Amino acid sequence: MRGIAGLAVSVALGLTLGACSSRGEDTPKVAEGGEHIACALAGKAEFAPACAVERNRDGDTLFLTVRHPDGGFRRFEVLKDGRGLAPADGMKPADVKLSGDLLEVTIDGDRYRFPATAAKHDGKP
């Protein structure tokens, strides 16, 4: 019986490790989800509407989880002070730029374009 239990653990571990490996050609071109944004991942030059976005609240804070077609993801906090988005969960710092009605966020070779509306500012700090 001990041998069978050990085999089950080995198979489960193998399946887990297999799920973490690169998918290559099996990788979908668009992440699963209802809402998509344009993204350019892993240093690619061209954007494509391939990343899915999920919205989640934790208290009064809104978080956006961006899912990549290969199963990877990044999580952002929507800032209440109008500066846009900030990396959540210990991600590397992000470069955030507003250009017209798009907020472009760059982190470690991945770029995302979120629809954005510039907030009216009365000039007061």
Secondary structure, DSSP 8 states (H G I E B T S, - for coil): -HHHHHHHHHHHHHHHHHHHS--GGGS-SS-SSS-EEEEE-TT-SS-EEEEEEEEEEETTEEEEEEE-TTS-EEEEEE-TTSS-EEE-TT----EEEEETTEEEEEETTEEEEEE-------S--
